[in-house]
Amino acid sequence: MNDITILDGGMGRELERIGAPFRQPEWSALALMEAPEMVRRVHEDYIRAGAKVITTNSYALVPFHIGEGRFRARGAELASLAGRLAREAADGTPGVKVAGSLPPVFGSYQPELFKADLAQDYLSVLVEGLAPHVDCWLAETQSSLEEAHTAAAAVRGSGKPLWLSFTLRDDVAPQDVPEPQLRSGQSVADAARLAQRTGAEALLFNCSMPEVMGAALQAARIAAPGLPLGVYANAFGSQDEDGAANEVISDIRADLDPKSYCRWADGWVAKGASIIGGCCGIGADHIHHLAGHLRCGHH
């Protein structure tokens, strides 16, 4: 079972659970600014749970969450702090790597707001702050090919590998669409080909319901054979009706306890996923179960 890489889970809900400062619009960035030791504690909780890759708490370090003024004044400094906290946590346990989170800079699930030049500008601030501390880049919750292409351009020349992770349409049942789609409506097959063209070392799917992940893995495996694949689903109901992720504090599904999440993970491994973790609402307990389950080869 050494071929499965275990990621961490969501940051925001875990911060809220341990009593860290947590509200809109700053979301997980608030704890970074007001209680950074609690961010490190969440990283350490995930490492203890069995995560081999932890992700920097830089997802909300964009003007969408912290405002343009604060981003211009403190964006690079806060990104550097997010990188350092993850690095310090990882360095306490041999074999743990740090992924630098590069978010969708105009808010999750909003491909229609994308502006390439501005995105490049914002991402360059995050890359500069995170680069000294991370082992790889994780451009996550990408809703469109354009978002992912710009994220890939932002880290070109950094000397560190890129993982591209897309969020999927989960407002329709997989059987009701001709092929798995990104939230933009673009195809997963095209996303897989883009990942190959940009030289990404892995293609993942995140921040969507578990139900849509299997079909996406199958489409990706056909379109980009040999490319390592991964999944880290969220525990929300469909978000397409609610606007952007993290715009409201969404309800968590009651049916995605750690054991049932492991059952989903078994299906993803069977369809070729070798990188498994969790997104919003999937916490340290889930990762603990997942790490033990997959290490024992129960799938």
C-alpha positions, 0 to 999 in steps of 0.5 A, a space after each residue: 500500500 506504499 503507492 497511495 499518498 495520503 493528503 490532509 483534509 480541509 483547513 477551515 472547518 478544523 480551525 472552526 472546530 478547535 475554536 480558532 477565529 473564523 468568520 466571513 469574509 476572511 474564512 481560514 485567513 483570519 486565523 493566519 492573521 490572528 492565531 497562527 499557532 492554531 493553523 500550525 496545530 491543524 497541520 500537526 493534527 493532520 500529520 498525526 492522523 497520517 497525512 504525508 502531504 499537508 497544504 499551506 493555509 493560503 487558500 483565502 489569501 486573495 482579495 475575494 476574502 481579505 480585500 484588495 487593500 489588505 492583499 496589497 499590503 500584506 499578501 506576500 507576508 501572509 503567504 510566507 507565514 502560511 508557508 512557514 507554519 506548514 514547513 515547521 509542522 512538516 519538518 517535525 515528521 520525516 517524509 511529510 511534504 508541503 504543497 503550496 495552495 494556489 487558489 482560484 483567485 476570484 472565488 471558488 466556482 466562479 469561472 465567469 469572473 476570471 481575468 487572466 492578467 489580474 489572476 497572474 498578478 495575484 498569483 505571483 504574490 502568493 508564489 513569491 511568499 510561498 516558494 521558499 517553504 513548499 515542496 510542490 504547488 497545488 493549484 486547487 479548486 480550478 473551475 476552468 481550463 483558463 484558471 489552471 493554465 494561468 496557475 501553471 504559468 505562475 509557477 513555471 520556472 520555480 523549479 518545483 513540481 505542479 499538481 493541478 486539481 479541478 472542481 467538478 460539476 456536481 449539480 447533475 447526476 453523472 448519468 445525466 451528462 454526456 461526460 464529466 465536466 468542470 464547473 465551467 462546463 468544459 470537459 474533464 478529458 480536456 482538463 487531463 490533456 491540459 495537465 499533460 501539456 503543462 507538465 503537471 506531475 499529477 491531476 486531482 479532483 477536489 471540492 466536489 461531492 464524492 458521487 462525481 469523482 469516479 467518472 472523472 477519474 475514468 475520463 482522465 485515465 483515458 485522456 491522459 494515460 499514465 498521469 498520476 490521479 488523485 481525489 479529495 472530495 468535500 462533504 457538502 451537498 451540491 454547491 452550484 445553487 449556493 454561489 461561491 464556496 465559502 461565501 456561506 458556511 455550508 451545511 455538512 452532510 451527515 452521511 460522510 462519516 470517516 467510515 463511509 468516506 473510506 468506502 468512497 476512497 476504495 472506489 477511487 483507488 479501484 479507478 486509478 487514484 493514487 493520491 487521496 485526501 479530503 476537502 471542506 468538511 473532511 477533517 482529521 478523523 477522516 484522514 486518520 481512518 483513511 490512512 489506517 484503512 489504505 495502509 492495511 490494504 482493505 480496499 
